[in-house]
């Protein structure tokens, strides 16, 4: 699910960002997405292991 950018301050314009800044922000957001996916895998693994321990 992708977040939609909303401009909360009407006095600022998103057009002021240059392409390098936008590309940099995209890279950071992609890294965050990858990190979140990795965390989700670890959380799933931990909960799966905990469920198996509770069965013992």
LUMSEGU-748417 format. One record per residue: residue in three letters; x, y, z of N, C-alpha, C, O in turn. Coordinates in Angstrom, 2 decimals, padded with zeros to 5 digits. Example, Ala and Ser with C-alpha at 12.3 -4.5 7.8 and 13.67 -1.06 7.14 Angstrom:
% LUMSEGU-748417
     r        nx        ny        nz       cax       cay       caz        cx        cy        cz        ox        oy        oz
   ALA    013.19   -005.69    007.80    012.30   -004.50    007.80    013.20   -003.30    007.80    014.24   -003.32    008.46
   SER    012.85   -002.25    007.08    013.67   -001.06    007.14    012.90    000.03    007.87    013.41    001.14    008.04
***
This chain:
% LUMSEGU-748417
     r        nx        ny        nz       cax       cay       caz        cx        cy        cz        ox        oy        oz
   UNK    000.84   -001.17    000.00    000.00    000.00    000.00    000.89    001.24    000.00    001.79    001.36    000.83
   UNK    000.65    002.13   -000.91    001.48    003.32   -001.00    000.79    004.50   -000.35   -000.43    004.69   -000.48
   UNK    001.57    005.30    000.34    001.02    006.49    000.97    000.87    007.61   -000.06    001.69    007.76   -000.96
   UNK   -000.18    008.37    000.10   -000.42    009.49   -000.81    000.07    010.77   -000.13   -000.22    011.01    001.04
   UNK    000.82    011.57   -000.88    001.34    012.81   -000.32    000.24    013.85   -000.28   -000.41    014.12   -001.29
   UNK    000.04    014.43    000.88   -000.91    015.54    000.98   -000.14    016.76    001.46    000.62    016.69    002.42
   UNK   -000.35    017.86    000.78    000.33    019.10    001.13   -000.49    019.80    002.21   -001.54    020.38    001.93
   UNK    000.02    019.76    003.45   -000.73    020.33    004.57   -000.53    021.84    004.67   -001.33    022.53    005.30
   UNK    000.52    022.35    004.07    000.78    023.79    004.13    000.56    024.37    002.74    001.37    024.14    001.84
   UNK   -000.52    025.12    002.55   -000.82    025.63    001.21    000.19    026.67    000.72    000.21    027.00   -000.47
   UNK    001.02    027.19    001.63    002.00    028.20    001.22    003.23    027.59    000.56    003.97    028.29   -000.13
   UNK    003.45    026.30    000.75    004.60    025.65    000.12    004.13    024.91   -001.11    003.00    024.42   -001.16
   UNK    005.00    024.82   -002.09    004.65    024.12   -003.33    005.60    022.96   -003.52    006.82    023.09   -003.35
   UNK    005.04    021.81   -003.87    005.88    020.63   -004.08    006.76    020.80   -005.31    007.77    020.11   -005.45
   UNK    006.40    021.72   -006.20    007.21    021.95   -007.40    008.59    022.50   -007.06    009.50    022.44   -007.88
   UNK    008.75    023.03   -005.85    010.04    023.59   -005.45    011.10    022.51   -005.25    012.30    022.81   -005.27
   UNK    010.68    021.27   -005.06    011.65    020.18   -004.91    012.27    019.88   -006.26    011.56    019.74   -007.25
   UNK    013.58    019.78   -006.30    014.19    019.43   -007.58    014.23    017.91   -007.74    013.95    017.17   -006.80
   UNK    014.58    017.46   -008.94    014.51    016.03   -009.23    015.47    015.22   -008.37    015.15    014.08   -008.02
   UNK    016.64    015.77   -008.03    017.58    015.02   -007.20    016.99    014.76   -005.82    017.13    013.67   -005.27
   UNK    016.32    015.78   -005.26    015.70    015.60   -003.95    014.59    014.57   -004.03    014.45    013.73   -003.13
   UNK    013.80    014.63   -005.09    012.70    013.68   -005.24    013.24    012.26   -005.38    012.72    011.34   -004.76
   UNK    014.28    012.08   -006.20    014.87    010.74   -006.36    015.47    010.25   -005.05    015.37    009.07   -004.72
   UNK    016.11    011.16   -004.30    016.65    010.79   -003.00    015.56    010.34   -002.05    015.72    009.36   -001.33
   UNK    014.45    011.07   -002.06    013.32    010.69   -001.20    012.74    009.35   -001.62    012.35    008.55   -000.77
   UNK    012.68    009.10   -002.92    012.17    007.80   -003.40    013.05    006.67   -002.92    012.55    005.62   -002.50
   UNK    014.38    006.87   -002.97    015.30    005.82   -002.52    015.12    005.54   -001.03    015.11    004.39   -000.60
   UNK    014.97    006.62   -000.25    014.77    006.44    001.19    013.48    005.69    001.46    013.44    004.79    002.30
   UNK    012.42    006.05    000.75    011.14    005.37    000.94    011.22    003.90    000.54    010.61    003.05    001.19
   UNK    011.96    003.59   -000.52    012.13    002.19   -000.92    012.89    001.41    000.14    012.56    000.26    000.42
   UNK    013.92    002.04    000.73    014.67    001.37    001.79    013.78    001.12    003.00    013.88    000.08    003.64
   UNK    012.91    002.08    003.31    011.99    001.90    004.44    011.03    000.75    004.14    010.76   -000.07    005.01
   UNK    010.53    000.69    002.90    009.63   -000.42    002.52    010.32   -001.76    002.70    009.72   -002.69    003.24
   UNK    011.58   -001.87    002.25    012.33   -003.12    002.38    012.53   -003.46    003.86    012.39   -004.62    004.25
   UNK    012.86   -002.47    004.67    013.07   -002.70    006.10    011.79   -003.18    006.77    011.82   -004.08    007.61
   UNK    010.66   -002.58    006.39    009.38   -002.99    006.97    009.06   -004.43    006.58    008.58   -005.21    007.41
   UNK    009.32   -004.79    005.33    009.08   -006.18    004.90    009.95   -007.16    005.68    009.49   -008.23    006.07
   UNK    011.21   -006.80    005.90    012.10   -007.67    006.68    011.59   -007.81    008.10    011.60   -008.91    008.66
   UNK    011.15   -006.71    008.70    010.61   -006.77    010.06    009.37   -007.65    010.11    009.19   -008.41    011.06
   UNK    008.52   -007.54    009.10    007.32   -008.38    009.07    007.68   -009.85    009.02    007.03   -010.68    009.66
   UNK    008.74   -010.20    008.26    009.17   -011.60    008.19    009.64   -012.08    009.56    009.30   -013.19    009.99
   UNK    010.43   -011.24    010.26    010.94   -011.64    011.57    009.80   -011.76    012.58    009.80   -012.68    013.40
   UNK    008.85   -010.85    012.52    007.71   -010.92    013.45    006.91   -012.20    013.19    006.51   -012.88    014.13
   UNK    006.69   -012.52    011.92    005.97   -013.75    011.59    006.73   -014.97    012.10    006.15   -015.88    012.68
   UNK    008.05   -014.98    011.87    008.87   -016.10    012.32    008.80   -016.25    013.84    008.64   -017.36    014.35
   UNK    008.92   -015.13    014.55    008.89   -015.18    016.02    007.53   -015.67    016.53    007.47   -016.49    017.44
   UNK    006.45   -015.16    015.94    005.13   -015.61    016.39    004.92   -017.09    016.06    004.30   -017.81    016.84
   UNK    005.41   -017.53    014.93    005.30   -018.95    014.56    006.06   -019.82    015.57    005.55   -020.84    016.01
   UNK    007.27   -019.40    015.92    008.06   -020.16    016.89    007.41   -020.15    018.27    007.41   -021.17    018.96
   UNK    006.84   -019.01    018.66    006.16   -018.95    019.96    004.95   -019.87    019.99    004.70   -020.53    021.00
   UNK    004.21   -019.92    018.90    003.05   -020.83    018.84    003.51   -022.27    018.97    002.86   -023.07    019.65
   UNK    004.61   -022.62    018.33    005.12   -023.99    018.44    005.57   -024.30    019.86    005.37   -025.41    020.35
   UNK    006.18   -023.31    020.53    006.61   -023.53    021.92    005.41   -023.71    022.84    005.46   -024.50    023.78
   UNK    004.34   -022.97    022.58    003.15   -023.09    023.42    002.48   -024.45    023.26    001.82   -024.93    024.18
   UNK    002.64   -025.07    022.10    002.05   -026.38    021.86    002.80   -027.45    022.65    002.21   -028.45    023.07
   UNK    004.11   -027.25    022.84    004.92   -028.26    023.55    004.46   -028.47    024.95    005.04   -029.29    025.67
***
